[in-house]
Structures are given as structure tokens and as C-alpha cells.
Amino acid sequence: MGLIGITPLGQYFVKKGVINEEQLLNALRLQKSEGIRIGAALIKLGYINEDQLVYALSDIYGYPLVNLLKTDIDINAFKLIPEEVIRKYKIVPFSKTGNEVKVAICEPLNTVIDYLKFLLTGYNLKIYLTKDSEIQKVIDRYISIGENIQTKETMAELVESALVDIVTSEDIEMKEESVKVEAPIIKLANKIIIDALKVRASDIHIEPNEKGINVRYRVDGVLQNTLSLPYKIKGPLITRFKIMAHLDISEKRLPQDGRIKLKISGKEVDFRVSTLPTIYGEKVVLRVLEKGSLQLDLTKLGFEEISLRFFKEAIEKPYGMILVTGPTGSGKTTTLYSALMRLNKPEVNIMTVEDPVEYSFSGINQVQVMEEIGLTFASALRAFLRQDPDIIMIGEIRDFETAEIAVKAALTGHLVLSTLHTNDAASTITRLINMGIEPFLISSSLILIVAQRLVRKLCPYCKKEERYLKETLIKLGFPEDKIDSIKIYKPQGCSECNNTGYSGRIALYEVMPIKDEIKDLILTGAPAGEIKKAAIKLGMITLRQSGIYKVMEGITSIDEVVKVTFED
């Protein structure tokens, strides 16, 4: 093909037998189309990993390697180069000894090295290579990542500063009700937010107790103890978060809700804030609403191929009702938003009523429930029907009134999407009947039910193969004919996943189209178990089966699947 020699890196990997010439050609095409470096293209295509890349660059160019995550960063060295240059070129000055400065880079480009020599004129420059991901983590840790969120101190330093400041404040010592919030407390609150974002937390819990206050982060659906703070910090810290959320700091007896909007690394991040009076003081929970991290690609949510086909066919229908079910925090809203984004076109009028509206989207008319003034799900739905809608999304069907209006809307030419709290797809029918909806209305209006759960994904860097007895796997529901050929992994824990063994989450889906056979069973009052058996015969994949497929693909562990699913 004549490709060898086009790039030193490409030539290196071909000579080493890591890739072949055809794969290099694919990478070169991707490099050209996306304007990325050849190393990044090879990683994106899955031909190499980040470790292979950095070792190859070291071998080719002769620069030594450094693990930045295991290196103490010298802040005096870090400050030698402007922050905007560090971010732009992904470079980290990490050591300064006398006249010598050590700088880590992730790609040995002549332009970058020449620029470093210019910036550090007069210094003896030592270049080291490291992984791109390590550089990014250090940059996020040492550069202030938001407007009004500026702190390079450690958590321990901030707590100590806050304590000193509180002790020297007569206002706080004399009257706790009028807490004086000073700079150290502001920095401490910011640090708690920054650290939460770094570990991809979905929620931040600020919990008072008799000795002080605990901070916990929910990461991949699991709460983790993060920080214990002394009693004197409790009042000022909670007050700071209430100020940020524009809440009434004098009201401590009633729950309050608010929002915080911050600009972080050039992206807007919202936090939904809730306070609740407890016997030890107010508890504050911040829900992280980062639109940029919201996965709205239907093909990446976790649907199996046949389940995705069922779902796509349903949302393309002109009218009818689609219900997504599952417990709180199972990703139902994300599934609905993904469907709406697929349907969001200029010629379609989409209206939603939500409690609360967590993310806003261009082209969609979103309404926030305000029950205190009479704007409920039901009253909003009635108003929607006078607004010429094509598609209606209801955040949750909670009562007969809302369910009745939703069914009537689905029967009169509207596509209606909503959520319910049920254990599986088939039991949703029973739930609607118990609400008071007649079976003939359910069978006429309902076109699809989706049940879902979230499981944690195994960390790709440290997952470890595990052997199970064949009898155990068969009992769990694994296909007997494939047991001998599959690999099953379990979590282990490493620095990449904060020693949890997991990184990120994916949904398990049970998708039940309401075909004629299911409609007949609904009309005859068949129990949920009978409806489920019929749906399986018609091609439905159960939640447990969805989980098993993801275990077989190496995405999650058996423990995660067993934890959130069960089989009759």
C-alpha cells in the first residue's frame, strides 16, 4: 500500500505488529476527517490504548516517562507558565529545582517544545512524556475551573482556614442565627463542588449530625463518604450553599428548593438544591445537572438490538401512549429526553410538563409544575390540548386524573410519553387498572411499555476475569449453549475508577410492544405474569436477560445485574 513511513508513529506500530497497513490507512482517514493526531485516531478506532501510545512515543523520541498521578506537583513550577497556555497545549510543569524545570507533555511536537523553550528562557528544560488523561486530571486539579470557583488549596487547608476565620468572628461566636460567611467558607463550598465534579458525582449530600457535618457524593448510583467536618463549620457552610441557591437563610424550619448555575471549564453546570430540616440542623442536597454529560443517543443508552427496534417503531407512530417505568433514579427521564430529541423537528409541536424541568431543550415547550398555584400535571395537560400539540411528554403519571387525560390525548391523535413507578413492563397494566383506567381504554391507547434499571459499568482498566460454575450461570439465566465460550468479569479497583472497580452506568431495558395478543390479554383481565410470558414469546427481552447480555459483553458484573433484577 505504500503507507509505511507516512508517520513515525504509524510506521512504529506497523513494524511492531500492533496494527497492519489497512488499520493504519483507516486511522489516517479518520485523522484527516476529524483533524486529530494519528495517535488519537488509533485509540479512537480501538487499535491501541493510551499506555501503548505513550510508550511508543517515548521509544521513538527518547523522552523519559512520568506518572503525574503519582508525582507531587511543585506549585512554584506550575506557576511558571500561564494557565491558558497549560490548557491549550496540555503541558504540566511539575518540578523546579534550582535552574532546572521539568515539564510533562503528552505529544512531543516540535512547535510545543520550541514554545516551552521560549517561555522558560534561562531555565534548563527537561521534557517528560505522560498520558493525555493524566495531564487533564492534573490541569483540572490545579487550575481554577470556573468563574467564582477559584481555589488551589487542599481540602485540609481550606477547613483549617475556615475554622480560624470562624473562631475570630465575634458575629458567629455570639449569634449563630446571623452567620457571617467569609472567604474561607466560600472556598470550602467551592472545593466540595469541584471535587464532586471531578469524580462524576450526580448528587452532593451535606448532612449535619451531633458532632458536625458529613459530605457524601453519589457516584454511579452509590453514595460514598467523602468528608467529615467539625461542628463549627456546619452553620456557615450550609448558609453558603443556601446563599448560592438564592434561598431564605433565615428560614430553617421548612424545606426549600432552589438552583445554582455555574460556569465551569467553559460549560454551564446547574445544580438543583434542596434543603430539609433534621433534628441536627438543615440537610442540603445538590443534584448535578450537567447538560453536556447527558447521553441522548438512543443507540448508546443500553438497548439490545430488538428492543431498540421496538422502541424506535413506537416513537415514530403518529399517536398512542408510551410508558417508561422503573424506580426513582433509573434513568427514565433520560430515555424520554432521548426519544424527544429524535422527534424534535421544526414541523412538530412538542410540549412537556415536568416536576422539575431538569434540562431545557431548544424547540421543545417545557412547563414546570407549580402545585402551590394550581399548575398540576392534570391542569397543564388540559391546557396543552388547547395548544395544538403533536407530542406530549408528562414527567410522571401520579393519579387517576392525569392518567385519564393522558389516555384521552393518546386516543385523539397525540403521541403521549410518560413514566410510572412499576417493577416491570407487564405490571404496568395492573397499575393502570388499579388507578381506575378501564382495560378497553388501556388496550386502545397503549402502544409500548419500557421497564428499565441502571447498572454500573466495569472499569475497563482493571476489570478481572472470573470463573463461575456452569450450574450457577444456568440458574442465573445464562444461555447454556454459550457458557463455555463466554468471559465473565468482576470489579477490582484502580486509580482510574477511584478503587471502586466501576466507571459510569448503563441501562437494562425490557421493552414490551402492545401487540394484538397482549391487547386481548388486557381485555380479558389476564394477570401480569401471563402477560409477561406472552410478551417473551413475542420477542421481549426481560430486564434479567438484558443484564445477562451485558455481562457476556464484559460491560457489567453479575453482582450488579442480580442486585437490580429478578426472574419469576
C-alpha positions in Angstrom: 0.0 0.0 0.0 3.0 2.3 0.4 1.8 3.6 3.7 4.8 2.8 5.8 6.8 5.9 6.6 3.9 8.4 6.3 4.2 9.0 10.1 6.9 7.8 12.5 4.2 6.7 14.9 2.2 4.7 12.3 5.4 3.2 11.0 6.4 2.2 14.6 3.1 0.3 15.3 3.1 -1.5 11.9 6.7 -2.6 12.4 5.9 -3.8 15.9 3.0 -5.8 14.6 0.5 -3.9 16.7 -1.5 -2.8 13.7 -1.5 -3.7 10.0 -1.3 -1.4 7.0 -5.1 -1.5 6.4 -5.7 -0.3 10.0 -3.1 2.5 9.6 -5.0 3.5 6.4 -8.3 3.7 8.4 -6.6 5.8 11.1 -5.1 8.2 8.5 -8.6 8.6 7.0 -10.0 9.4 10.5 -7.1 11.7 11.3 -7.9 13.7 8.1 -11.7 13.8 8.5 -11.7 14.8 12.2 -8.5 16.9 12.3 -6.9 14.8 15.1 -3.5 13.4 15.8 -2.7 9.9 14.4 -2.3 8.6 18.0 -5.7 9.8 18.9 -7.2 8.3 15.8 -5.6 4.9 16.5 -7.0 5.0 20.1 -10.5 6.1 18.8 -10.6 3.1 16.4 -9.6 0.8 19.3 -6.4 -0.4 17.6 -4.2 0.8 20.6 -4.7 2.1 24.1 -3.2 5.1 25.8 -0.4 3.2 27.5 0.8 1.8 24.2 0.7 5.3 22.7 2.8 6.9 25.4 5.4 4.0 25.5 5.7 4.2 21.7 6.3 8.0 21.8 8.9 7.6 24.5 10.6 4.8 22.4 10.6 6.9 19.2 11.6 10.3 20.6 13.7 9.3 23.6 11.9 11.3 26.3 11.5 9.6 29.7 8.1 8.7 31.1 6.5 10.2 34.2 3.3 9.2 36.1 1.8 12.6 37.1 -0.8 11.0 39.3 2.0 9.6 41.5 4.1 12.7 41.4 4.0 15.6 43.8 3.3 18.7 41.7 5.5 21.7 42.6 3.2 24.6 42.6 6.1 27.0 42.0 6.9 25.2 38.8 3.3 25.1 37.8 3.0 28.9 38.1 5.9 29.5 35.7 3.6 29.0 32.7 0.3 30.9 32.2 -2.8 28.8 32.8 -4.2 29.4 29.4 -1.0 28.1 27.8 -1.1 25.0 30.0 -4.7 24.2 29.0 -4.2 25.0 25.3 -1.0 22.9 24.8 -1.7 20.3 27.5 1.6 20.7 29.3 2.3 20.4 33.1 5.4 21.9 34.7 5.8 19.7 37.7 9.2 20.2 39.3 11.6 23.2 39.8 15.0 22.5 41.4 17.4 25.5 41.1 17.6 26.3 37.5 16.1 23.0 36.3 12.4 22.8 35.3 10.7 19.5 34.5 7.7 19.6 32.2 5.3 16.8 31.2 3.8 16.7 27.7 1.5 14.1 26.1 2.8 14.6 22.5 6.4 15.6 21.5 5.5 18.2 18.9 8.4 20.5 17.9 6.2 23.6 18.0 5.2 22.9 21.6 8.8 22.1 22.7 10.1 25.3 21.0 7.4 27.4 22.6 8.4 25.9 26.0 12.0 26.8 25.5 10.9 30.3 24.7 8.7 30.6 27.7 11.3 29.2 30.0 14.3 31.0 28.6 17.1 30.9 31.2 16.0 27.6 32.6 17.4 24.1 32.0 14.3 22.4 30.5 13.7 18.7 31.0 10.9 17.1 28.9 8.9 14.1 30.1 6.1 12.2 28.4 2.9 11.2 30.1 -0.7 10.1 29.2 -3.2 12.7 28.0 -5.6 11.6 30.7 -3.1 12.2 33.4 -2.3 15.7 32.1 -6.0 16.5 32.0 -6.6 15.4 35.6 -3.7 17.5 36.9 -4.8 20.5 34.9 -8.4 20.2 36.4 -6.9 19.8 39.9 -4.6 22.8 39.8 -6.3 25.3 37.6 -9.4 27.0 38.9 -12.2 25.6 36.8 -14.9 28.2 37.0 -15.9 31.8 37.4 -16.2 32.4 41.1 -14.8 29.0 41.8 -11.2 29.6 42.4 -9.1 27.5 44.9 -5.9 25.7 44.7 -5.7 24.9 48.4 -6.2 21.3 49.6 -9.4 20.4 51.5 -7.4 20.2 54.8 -6.0 23.7 54.2 -9.5 25.1 53.5 -11.0 23.5 56.6 -8.2 24.9 58.8 -8.6 28.4 57.3 -12.4 28.3 57.8 -12.0 27.2 61.4 -9.6 30.0 62.1 -11.9 32.5 60.4 -15.0 31.4 62.3 -13.1 31.4 65.7 -12.0 35.0 65.1 -15.5 36.2 64.0 -17.4 37.6 67.0 -20.6 37.6 65.0 -20.6 33.8 64.7 -19.4 33.2 68.3 -22.2 35.4 69.7 -25.2 34.7 67.5 -25.3 31.6 65.2 -28.5 32.8 63.5 -26.7 35.7 61.7 -23.8 33.7 60.3 -21.1 35.7 58.7 -19.9 33.9 55.6 -16.3 34.7 55.0 -13.9 33.8 52.1 -12.6 30.5 53.6 -16.1 29.1 53.8 -16.8 30.2 50.2 -13.6 28.5 49.1 -14.6 25.4 51.0 -18.0 25.2 49.4 -16.4 25.6 46.0 -13.9 22.9 46.7 -16.7 20.5 47.7 -18.4 21.2 44.3 -15.2 20.9 42.3 -14.2 17.6 43.9 -17.7 16.3 43.2 -17.5 17.1 39.5 -14.1 15.5 39.3 -15.4 12.1 40.4 -18.5 12.5 38.2 -20.9 12.7 41.2 -24.6 13.0 40.4 -25.5 14.3 43.9 -23.8 16.1 46.8 -25.2 15.4 50.3 -24.3 17.9 53.1 -25.6 16.1 56.2 -25.5 17.6 59.7 -25.0 15.4 62.8 -24.5 15.9 66.5 -20.7 16.2 66.0 -20.5 18.3 62.8 -21.3 17.6 59.2 -20.7 14.8 56.7 -20.3 15.3 53.0 -21.2 12.4 50.7 -21.1 12.1 46.9 -23.3 9.8 44.9 -21.1 8.3 42.1 -22.6 5.8 39.7 -25.7 5.5 41.9 -23.7 4.7 45.1 -23.2 7.1 48.0 -19.6 7.4 49.2 -18.4 9.0 52.4 -16.1 11.9 51.4 -15.6 14.3 54.2 -16.3 14.9 57.9 -16.2 18.5 59.0 -16.2 19.9 62.6 -19.3 21.3 64.3 -18.3 25.0 64.0 -18.3 24.8 60.2 -21.8 23.4 60.0 -23.8 26.7 60.1 -21.6 28.8 57.8 -21.3 26.0 55.2 -25.0 25.3 55.0 -25.6 29.1 54.8 -23.2 29.4 52.0 -25.0 26.8 49.9 -28.3 28.5 50.6 -27.0 31.9 49.5 -25.6 30.3 46.3 -29.1 28.9 45.6 -30.9 32.2 46.5 -32.8 30.6 49.4 -34.0 32.3 52.6 -31.1 31.9 55.0 -33.3 32.9 58.0 -35.9 30.1 57.3 -34.6 26.9 58.9 -37.9 25.2 59.9 -39.3 24.4 56.4 -37.9 22.6 53.3 -36.7 24.9 50.5 -35.8 24.3 46.8 -33.5 26.4 44.6 -30.9 26.3 41.8 -27.3 27.2 41.4 -25.9 28.0 38.0 -22.1 28.0 37.5 -19.8 28.2 34.5 -17.2 25.5 34.8 -14.4 24.9 32.2 -16.4 26.9 29.7 -19.6 24.8 30.3 -22.7 25.8 32.2 -23.5 23.4 35.1 -26.8 23.6 37.0 -27.4 22.3 40.5 -30.8 21.6 41.8 -30.7 22.4 45.6 -33.0 21.0 48.2 -32.9 21.8 52.0 -34.6 19.7 54.7 -34.7 20.4 58.4 -33.5 17.5 60.5 -33.0 17.1 64.3 -29.4 18.2 63.9 -30.0 21.1 61.5 -30.6 21.6 57.8 -29.5 18.9 55.3 -28.6 20.2 51.8 -28.6 18.0 48.7 -27.3 19.3 45.4 -28.3 17.4 42.3 -25.7 17.9 39.5 -27.4 18.8 36.2 -24.7 18.9 33.6 -26.3 19.0 30.2 -23.1 18.3 28.3 -22.8 14.9 30.0 -26.4 13.9 29.3 -26.4 10.9 26.9 -29.2 11.4 24.4 -28.1 9.0 21.8 -30.6 6.1 21.8 -28.0 3.7 20.5 -25.8 4.2 23.5 -28.3 4.0 26.3 -28.2 0.2 26.6 -31.0 -1.1 24.3 -30.5 -4.5 22.8 -31.0 -4.6 19.0 -34.6 -5.9 19.0 -35.6 -3.7 22.0 -34.2 -0.6 20.2 -36.2 -1.6 17.1 -39.4 -1.9 19.1 -38.8 1.5 20.8 -38.0 3.3 17.5 -41.0 1.9 15.8 -43.3 3.1 18.7 -42.0 6.6 18.9 -42.4 7.0 15.1 -46.1 6.3 15.4 -48.5 9.3 15.0 -50.5 8.7 18.2 -50.7 6.4 21.2 -49.2 6.2 24.6 -45.6 5.1 25.5 -44.8 4.5 29.2 -41.3 4.2 30.7 -41.3 2.5 34.1 -38.8 1.9 36.9 -37.8 3.2 40.3 -36.5 6.7 41.0 -33.1 7.3 39.6 -33.3 4.5 37.0 -32.8 6.8 34.0 -36.4 7.1 32.8 -36.2 10.8 32.1 -33.0 10.4 30.0 -34.8 7.7 27.9 -37.7 10.1 27.4 -35.5 13.1 26.5 -33.6 10.8 24.0 -36.9 10.0 22.3 -37.9 13.6 22.2 -34.6 14.7 20.7 -35.1 12.2 18.0 -38.6 13.5 17.3 -37.7 17.2 17.7 -38.2 18.7 14.2 -39.5 22.2 13.1 -42.8 20.8 11.8 -43.7 19.1 15.2 -45.1 20.8 18.3 -43.6 19.1 21.4 -44.9 20.0 24.8 -43.7 18.7 28.2 -44.9 19.1 31.8 -42.2 18.2 34.3 -41.6 18.4 38.1 -39.0 19.7 37.9 -37.7 20.7 34.5 -34.1 19.5 34.8 -32.8 20.2 31.4 -34.0 22.7 28.8 -34.0 22.0 25.0 -34.4 24.3 22.1 -37.6 23.6 20.1 -39.4 21.9 22.9 -42.1 23.8 25.0 -41.4 22.8 28.6 -43.7 23.6 31.6 -42.7 23.4 35.3 -45.3 22.0 37.7 -46.2 24.5 40.4 -48.8 22.9 42.6 -49.0 25.8 45.0 -50.7 27.9 42.4 -52.7 25.1 40.9 -50.5 24.2 38.0 -50.5 20.4 38.3 -49.8 17.7 35.7 -53.5 17.4 35.0 -54.2 21.1 34.6 -51.1 21.6 32.4 -52.3 18.6 30.2 -55.7 20.2 29.8 -54.1 23.5 28.7 -51.8 21.5 26.3 -54.7 20.1 24.4 -55.7 23.7 23.5 -52.2 24.4 22.2 -52.3 22.2 19.1 -49.7 19.7 20.3 -48.3 16.7 18.3 -46.3 15.1 21.0 -46.9 15.4 24.8 -44.4 14.3 27.5 -45.7 14.0 31.1 -43.0 13.8 33.7 -44.9 11.3 35.8 -48.4 9.8 35.9 -49.3 10.0 39.6 -53.0 9.8 39.8 -56.2 8.9 38.0 -56.9 12.4 36.7 -53.6 12.6 35.0 -53.8 9.1 33.6 -57.3 9.7 32.3 -56.3 12.8 30.4 -53.2 11.2 29.1 -55.2 8.2 27.7 -57.8 10.5 26.1 -55.0 12.5 24.5 -53.4 9.3 23.1 -56.8 8.3 21.7 -57.4 11.7 20.0 -54.4 11.8 17.7 -51.5 12.7 20.0 -48.3 10.8 20.8 -48.0 10.7 24.6 -44.9 9.7 26.6 -44.8 9.4 30.3 -43.3 7.5 33.3 -44.7 5.3 36.1 -43.2 3.5 39.1 -43.6 -0.2 38.5 -41.3 -3.3 38.8 -41.5 -4.5 35.2 -43.3 -3.8 31.9 -46.3 -6.2 32.4 -47.1 -5.0 35.9 -47.7 -1.5 34.4 -51.0 -2.8 33.1 -52.1 -3.8 36.6 -51.0 -0.4 37.9 -53.2 1.5 35.4 -56.2 -0.7 36.1 -55.7 -0.1 39.9 -55.6 3.7 39.1 -59.1 3.3 37.7 -58.4 3.2 33.9 -60.7 0.8 32.1 -59.0 -2.2 30.4 -60.5 -1.3 27.0 -59.0 2.2 27.2 -55.6 0.8 28.1 -55.6 -1.7 25.2 -56.8 1.0 22.7 -54.3 3.7 23.8 -51.1 2.0 24.9 -48.6 1.1 22.2 -45.4 0.3 24.2 -44.1 -0.1 27.7 -40.4 0.1 28.7 -39.1 -1.0 32.1 -35.5 -0.1 32.9 -32.8 -0.2 35.6 -29.3 1.2 35.8 -26.2 -0.9 36.5 -22.7 0.2 36.9 -20.2 -0.4 34.1 -17.0 -2.3 34.9 -13.8 -0.1 34.8 -12.1 -1.1 31.5 -8.6 -0.6 33.1 -8.9 -3.1 36.0 -11.7 -5.5 35.4 -10.6 -9.1 36.1 -11.9 -12.3 34.6 -13.8 -14.5 37.0 -14.7 -18.2 36.7 -18.2 -19.4 37.7 -19.7 -22.9 38.0 -21.8 -23.8 34.9 -24.7 -24.7 37.1 -24.6 -21.3 38.8 -24.7 -19.5 35.4 -27.6 -21.6 34.1 -29.5 -20.9 37.3 -29.0 -17.2 36.8 -30.4 -17.4 33.2 -27.3 -17.6 31.0 -27.8 -19.5 27.7 -26.5 -23.0 28.3 -25.0 -23.3 24.7 -22.8 -20.2 25.2 -21.5 -20.7 28.7 -18.3 -22.4 27.7 -17.2 -19.7 25.3 -18.0 -16.5 27.3 -15.8 -14.5 29.5 -17.2 -13.0 32.7 -15.5 -10.2 34.6 -15.7 -8.8 38.1 -14.6 -5.4 39.6 -11.2 -4.9 41.0 -10.4 -1.2 41.6 -7.6 1.1 40.4 -6.8 4.8 40.3 -8.8 5.3 37.2 -12.1 4.3 38.9 -11.3 5.6 42.5 -10.8 2.0 43.5 -14.5 1.1 43.1 -14.0 -1.2 40.1 -16.7 0.6 38.2 -16.9 3.7 36.0 -20.2 5.0 34.6 -23.6 3.4 34.2 -25.7 1.8 31.5 -29.4 0.9 31.4 -31.0 -2.5 31.2 -34.2 -2.4 29.1 -37.3 -4.5 29.0 -39.4 -3.3 26.0 -42.9 -4.7 25.5 -44.8 -3.6 22.4 -48.6 -3.9 22.9 -49.3 -6.3 20.1 -52.8 -7.8 19.4 -52.1 -10.8 21.6 -51.2 -8.5 24.5 -54.3 -6.4 23.8 -56.5 -9.5 24.0 -55.0 -10.4 27.4 -55.5 -6.9 28.8 -59.2 -7.0 27.7 -59.7 -10.4 29.4 -58.1 -9.2 32.7 -55.1 -11.5 32.5 -52.6 -11.3 35.4 -49.3 -9.6 34.9 -47.4 -12.9 34.9 -49.4 -14.3 32.0 -48.9 -11.0 30.0 -45.2 -11.2 30.6 -45.0 -14.8 29.4 -46.9 -13.9 26.2 -44.6 -10.9 25.6 -41.5 -13.0 25.9 -42.9 -15.4 23.3 -43.4 -12.4 21.0 -39.7 -11.4 21.3 -39.5 -9.3 24.5 -36.1 -9.3 26.3 -36.5 -9.2 30.1 -34.5 -7.0 32.4 -32.6 -10.0 33.6 -31.8 -11.1 30.1 -30.7 -7.6 29.2 -28.3 -7.7 32.1 -27.0 -11.1 31.2 -26.2 -9.9 27.6 -24.2 -7.0 29.1 -22.3 -9.4 31.4 -21.5 -11.6 28.4 -20.2 -8.4 26.6 -17.9 -7.6 29.5 -19.8 -4.4 30.3 -21.0 -5.1 33.8 -20.8 -7.7 36.5 -23.1 -10.5 37.7 -23.4 -8.8 41.1 -24.7 -5.6 39.5 -27.3 -7.5 37.4 -28.6 -9.7 40.3 -28.8 -6.6 42.5 -31.4 -4.8 40.3 -33.3 -7.7 38.6 -35.1 -10.9 39.4 -36.7 -13.7 37.5 -40.0 -15.3 38.3 
